[in-house]
Amino acid sequence: MNDIFVIELGTRHVLELSIVVLWLGMFLTKKVNFLSEFNIPAPVTGGLICSLIVALLDITANIKVNFDLALRDMLLLIFFSTIGLSANLRLLVEGGKLLVIILAVATFYLVIQNSIGIAVASIMEGHPAYGLLAGSVSFAGGHGTGITYGKLFAEQYGLNGTVEIAMACATFGLIFGGLVGGPIAKFLITKYNLKGDKTESSETPNPQHKSKASLVNMDVIINATFVIALCMGIGGYIHEWLDTKGITMPLYLPSLFVGIIITNLSDLLKIKKTEQYINAIGLWSDVSLTLFLSMSLMSMQILILSHAIRPLLLVLLLQVMVMAFFAYFIVFRIAGRDYDAAVITAGFAGLGLGATPVAMANMRAITTKYGASAKAFLIIPLLGAFFIDITNAFVIQFFMGLPFFQ
């Protein structure tokens, strides 16, 4: 048996490779008509190619590549801090009705996801906990939630392979969340001849800002960076304090909340945000999002999918098919059947199968091509960054409390 050669990629090398991966995705998007036509995010394209190469190295040459993803985790904090700094409560109130409606729809879909997973697990004579792992735990919840519940189910029910199944489902969802959303929105936009407002900025997390983009300088970048660092620092202390009280939540949520408080407190105190500052926050948002996705996709353990694909193939395909149907025929219509609804649909697909960054990447690919959508960039980030995690926790606990689960 050949010895295994391990390549350890540190933080610097991961950053360098993620930029190369992103460039590759951008290059292919320009050259391959299918990718641009169906709005496949560049980090998804480049990241998938990289992860496939890493898998081939493992299979053919016994070369394993390990990634230090500390920087990726920090980029996630930066991204959600910018989302919080862009959450204007006045606009939230204006779009509150639709947010409540989409939240109700998303909660209903979590029930559908878990029902599908448990039904397939029952057919295969498996424990219903496996069904939850192949439902909203791993798809809407992502890798972090999947690992948490995977360990819980292993301890509580004595099940084997729960973490591996959760990782496989979350990885599969991350891939298809970035592949399904763009084409669905494209079909809707083409079918109904929908148009966005290309005079609005689609590059910043504040797409409701209608002025033309203005240049930023070093002072503005430093100021924006300081505010983002403030969100991350205070958010980190809040997370540690909540942890001592037995309250568990993703690390990025406190940073998001701090950002919301800072931006709305400044509005209350009539502290004016310059156009350059808004653009600087937007640049940080775009950079952190794209690099986060590049790092996430390129470091995916594709072999985990290959090892678990046979028993999970049915449920995984069902989840993708049902999401595509639900987003196209239900979410779009409930959201208003207009351009904003199409962008929301793309985000919903990314959110339901992958994670909030995937939803944002889907919407960014659409709005860059067709025009901005203030409503979508207000609703989907708040839904994915906060509300969906809370409702998902309640839905999971509801299913775990059912008689057949005991």
C-alpha positions in Angstrom: 0.0 0.0 0.0 1.4 3.4 -1.0 2.1 6.0 1.7 -0.2 8.9 1.9 1.4 12.3 1.1 -0.3 15.1 2.9 -0.2 18.7 1.7 -1.0 21.2 4.5 -2.3 24.6 3.1 -1.9 27.3 5.7 -4.0 30.5 5.8 -1.8 32.4 3.3 -1.9 29.5 0.8 -5.6 29.1 1.2 -6.1 32.8 0.5 -3.9 32.6 -2.6 -5.6 29.5 -3.9 -9.1 30.9 -3.3 -8.2 34.0 -5.5 -7.0 31.7 -8.3 -10.1 29.6 -7.9 -12.3 32.7 -8.1 -10.4 34.0 -11.2 -10.9 30.6 -12.8 -14.6 30.7 -12.1 -14.8 34.3 -13.5 -12.9 33.3 -16.6 -15.1 30.3 -17.3 -18.2 32.3 -16.7 -17.1 34.7 -19.5 -16.1 31.9 -21.9 -18.7 29.3 -21.3 -22.1 30.5 -22.4 -24.1 28.1 -20.2 -22.5 29.4 -17.0 -23.3 33.1 -17.8 -26.7 32.3 -19.3 -27.9 30.5 -16.2 -26.2 32.8 -13.7 -24.0 30.2 -12.0 -21.9 32.1 -9.4 -18.2 32.1 -10.3 -17.0 30.9 -6.9 -19.2 27.8 -7.3 -17.7 27.0 -10.7 -14.1 27.5 -9.7 -14.6 25.9 -6.3 -16.1 22.7 -7.8 -13.3 22.3 -10.2 -10.7 22.7 -7.5 -12.5 20.2 -5.1 -12.7 17.7 -8.0 -8.9 18.1 -8.6 -8.3 17.6 -4.9 -10.4 14.4 -4.9 -8.6 13.1 -8.0 -5.2 13.6 -6.3 -6.5 11.6 -3.3 -7.8 8.8 -5.5 -5.1 8.5 -8.0 -1.9 9.5 -6.2 -2.7 9.2 -2.5 -2.2 12.9 -2.1 -4.4 14.5 0.5 -4.8 18.3 0.8 -5.8 19.8 4.1 -7.0 23.4 4.3 -6.6 25.8 7.2 -10.0 27.5 7.0 -9.6 30.0 9.9 -9.6 32.9 7.4 -12.8 31.5 5.8 -14.6 31.6 9.2 -13.5 35.2 9.7 -14.8 36.2 6.2 -18.2 34.8 7.3 -18.1 37.1 10.3 -17.2 40.0 8.1 -20.0 39.2 5.6 -22.7 39.1 8.2 -21.4 42.2 9.9 -21.9 44.1 6.6 -25.4 42.6 6.3 -26.2 44.0 9.8 -24.6 47.4 8.9 -26.9 47.5 5.8 -30.2 46.5 7.7 -32.2 49.7 7.8 -35.1 49.1 10.2 -37.2 51.7 8.4 -36.9 49.7 5.2 -37.5 46.5 7.2 -40.8 47.9 8.4 -41.7 48.9 4.8 -41.0 45.3 3.6 -42.2 43.7 6.8 -45.3 42.2 5.4 -43.5 40.3 2.7 -40.8 39.3 5.1 -43.4 37.7 7.4 -45.0 36.0 4.4 -41.7 34.6 3.1 -40.7 33.5 6.6 -44.0 31.6 6.9 -43.4 30.0 3.5 -39.8 29.1 4.5 -41.0 27.5 7.8 -43.5 25.5 5.9 -40.8 24.3 3.6 -38.6 23.2 6.5 -41.5 20.9 7.4 -41.6 19.6 3.9 -37.8 19.0 3.9 -38.0 17.0 7.1 -41.0 15.0 5.9 -39.2 14.0 2.8 -36.1 12.9 4.7 -38.1 11.0 7.3 -40.2 9.3 4.7 -37.2 8.0 2.8 -35.5 6.9 6.0 -38.7 5.0 6.9 -38.8 3.3 3.5 -35.2 2.3 4.0 -36.0 1.1 7.5 -33.7 3.6 9.1 -34.1 5.7 12.2 -36.0 9.0 11.6 -33.0 10.9 12.9 -31.3 10.0 9.6 -34.3 11.7 7.9 -33.8 14.9 9.8 -30.1 14.9 8.9 -31.2 14.5 5.3 -33.7 17.3 5.8 -33.6 20.8 7.3 -30.8 20.0 9.7 -28.2 19.8 6.9 -29.8 21.6 4.0 -31.3 24.7 5.6 -28.9 24.4 8.6 -25.7 23.9 6.7 -22.5 22.2 7.9 -22.4 23.7 11.4 -26.0 22.7 12.3 -25.4 19.3 10.6 -22.3 18.5 12.7 -24.1 19.7 15.9 -27.1 17.4 15.4 -25.1 14.6 14.0 -23.1 14.4 17.2 -26.3 14.7 19.3 -28.1 11.9 17.4 -25.0 9.7 17.7 -25.0 10.2 21.5 -28.7 10.2 22.1 -29.8 7.3 19.8 -26.6 5.4 19.4 -26.5 5.8 15.6 -23.5 5.4 13.4 -22.3 7.7 10.6 -24.5 10.6 11.6 -21.9 13.3 11.2 -20.7 11.8 7.9 -24.3 11.8 6.6 -24.9 15.4 7.7 -21.7 16.5 6.1 -22.6 14.7 2.8 -26.0 16.3 2.7 -24.7 19.8 3.6 -22.0 19.5 0.9 -24.5 18.3 -1.7 -26.9 21.2 -0.7 -24.1 23.7 -1.0 -23.3 22.6 -4.5 -26.9 22.4 -5.8 -28.0 25.5 -3.9 -25.6 27.4 -6.2 -26.6 25.6 -9.3 -30.4 25.6 -9.0 -31.2 29.2 -8.0 -29.7 31.0 -11.0 -31.5 28.9 -13.7 -34.9 29.1 -12.0 -34.6 32.9 -11.8 -33.5 33.1 -15.4 -36.5 31.1 -16.6 -38.8 33.3 -14.6 -37.3 36.5 -15.9 -37.4 35.3 -19.5 -40.9 33.8 -19.3 -42.5 36.9 -17.8 -40.2 39.5 -19.4 -39.2 40.9 -16.1 -36.7 43.7 -15.7 -34.7 45.2 -12.9 -33.5 48.8 -12.4 -30.0 48.9 -13.7 -29.6 52.4 -12.4 -29.5 51.0 -8.9 -26.3 49.6 -7.4 -26.3 45.8 -7.4 -22.8 45.5 -6.0 -23.4 46.7 -2.4 -25.5 45.3 0.4 -27.5 48.5 0.1 -29.0 48.0 -3.4 -31.8 50.4 -2.5 -29.3 53.2 -2.8 -30.0 54.7 -6.2 -27.2 57.2 -6.7 -24.3 56.4 -9.0 -21.4 54.7 -7.3 -18.6 57.0 -6.1 -15.0 56.2 -5.5 -13.7 55.3 -2.2 -10.3 56.2 -0.7 -8.1 54.8 2.0 -9.7 56.8 4.8 -13.1 55.6 3.9 -12.0 52.0 3.7 -10.2 52.2 7.1 -13.4 53.7 8.7 -15.6 51.0 7.2 -13.1 48.4 8.3 -13.1 49.8 11.9 -16.9 49.6 12.1 -16.8 46.0 10.8 -14.1 45.0 13.3 -16.3 46.6 16.0 -19.2 44.4 15.0 -17.0 41.3 15.1 -15.3 42.2 18.4 -18.4 43.1 20.4 -20.3 40.2 18.7 -17.6 37.8 19.8 -17.9 39.0 23.5 -21.7 38.7 23.3 -21.3 35.1 21.9 -19.0 34.1 24.7 -21.3 35.6 27.3 -24.4 33.8 25.9 -22.4 30.5 25.8 -21.8 30.8 29.6 -25.6 31.1 30.0 -26.1 27.9 28.0 -27.5 29.8 25.0 -26.1 28.3 21.8 -26.2 30.2 18.5 -23.9 30.6 15.4 -21.0 33.0 16.0 -22.0 35.3 13.2 -25.5 36.2 14.7 -24.2 38.5 17.5 -22.0 40.3 14.9 -25.1 40.8 12.7 -27.1 42.2 15.6 -24.3 44.6 16.6 -24.2 45.8 13.0 -28.0 46.4 13.0 -27.8 48.3 16.2 -24.9 50.5 15.0 -26.4 51.4 11.7 -29.8 52.2 13.1 -28.5 54.0 16.1 -26.5 56.2 13.8 -29.7 56.9 11.8 -31.5 57.8 15.1 -28.7 60.2 16.1 -28.8 61.6 12.5 -25.2 60.6 11.8 -24.9 60.8 8.1 -23.4 57.9 6.2 -21.5 59.1 3.1 -22.0 57.4 -0.2 -18.3 56.4 -0.1 -18.8 54.7 3.3 -21.8 52.8 1.9 -19.8 51.7 -1.1 -16.9 50.6 1.2 -19.2 48.4 3.3 -20.5 47.0 0.0 -17.0 46.2 -1.2 -16.2 44.4 2.0 -19.4 42.5 1.6 -18.7 41.4 -2.0 -15.1 40.5 -1.3 -15.8 38.5 1.9 -18.7 36.7 0.3 -16.9 35.6 -2.9 -13.8 34.5 -1.1 -15.8 32.7 1.6 -17.6 30.7 -1.1 -14.4 30.1 -3.0 -12.8 28.7 0.1 -15.9 26.7 1.0 -16.3 25.1 -2.4 -12.7 24.4 -3.1 -12.2 22.7 0.3 -15.3 20.5 0.1 -14.7 16.8 0.7 -16.1 15.4 -2.5 -15.2 11.9 -1.5 -17.6 12.1 1.4 -20.4 12.5 -1.1 -19.0 9.5 -3.1 -18.9 7.3 -0.1 -22.4 8.1 1.0 -24.1 8.7 -2.3 -25.8 5.4 -2.8 -27.9 5.3 0.3 -28.5 9.1 0.1 -29.0 9.5 -3.7 -32.8 9.1 -3.5 -33.4 11.7 -0.7 -30.9 14.1 -2.2 -32.4 14.1 -5.6 -35.9 14.4 -4.1 -34.8 17.4 -2.0 -33.4 19.2 -5.1 -36.4 18.4 -7.3 -38.9 19.5 -4.6 -37.0 22.7 -4.0 -37.0 23.6 -7.7 -40.7 22.9 -8.0 -41.5 24.8 -4.8 -39.4 27.8 -5.6 -40.6 28.1 -9.2 -44.3 27.5 -8.7 -44.9 28.7 -5.1 -42.3 31.1 -3.8 -42.3 33.3 -7.0 -46.1 33.6 -6.9 -46.3 34.4 -3.2 -43.5 36.9 -3.5 -45.4 38.9 -6.1 -44.7 37.5 -9.5 -42.4 40.4 -10.4 -38.6 40.9 -10.8 -38.1 41.2 -7.1 -39.9 37.9 -6.7 -37.6 36.2 -9.2 -34.5 37.4 -7.3 -36.1 36.3 -4.0 -36.8 32.9 -5.6 -33.1 32.5 -6.6 -32.1 33.4 -3.0 -34.7 31.1 -1.5 -33.4 28.1 -3.5 -29.8 28.9 -2.4 -30.9 29.4 1.2 -33.1 26.2 1.4 -30.5 23.9 -0.1 -27.2 25.6 0.8 -26.7 28.6 3.1 -27.2 32.3 3.3 -23.9 33.1 1.4 -25.1 30.8 -1.4 -28.4 32.7 -1.5 -26.5 36.0 -1.7 -24.3 34.8 -4.4 -27.3 33.6 -6.5 -29.0 37.0 -6.1 -25.8 38.9 -6.8 -25.3 36.9 -10.1 -28.9 37.8 -11.1 -28.8 41.5 -10.2 -25.4 42.1 -11.7 -26.9 40.9 -15.0 -30.5 42.2 -14.9 -30.5 45.0 -12.4 -30.7 45.5 -8.6 -33.5 44.3 -6.3 -33.7 46.3 -3.1 -36.5 44.1 -1.7 -34.7 40.8 -2.3 -31.5 42.1 -0.7 -33.4 43.2 2.3 -35.6 40.1 2.9 -33.3 37.2 2.1 -30.3 38.2 4.2 -32.5 38.9 7.3 -34.4 35.6 6.6 -31.3 33.6 6.2 -29.1 35.2 8.8 -31.5 35.2 11.7 -35.1 34.0 11.3 -34.5 30.8 9.5 -32.1 29.5 12.2 -34.7 30.1 14.9 -37.6 28.6 13.0 -35.4 25.6 11.9 -34.5 24.9 15.6 -38.2 24.9 16.5 -39.2 22.7 13.5 -36.4 20.2 14.3 -37.5 20.1 18.0 -41.1 19.5 16.9 -40.2 16.5 14.8 -37.9 15.1 17.6 -40.9 15.3 19.9 -43.2 13.2 17.7 -44.1 9.7 19.0 -42.4 7.8 16.2 -39.1 9.5 17.0 -38.8 8.2 20.5 
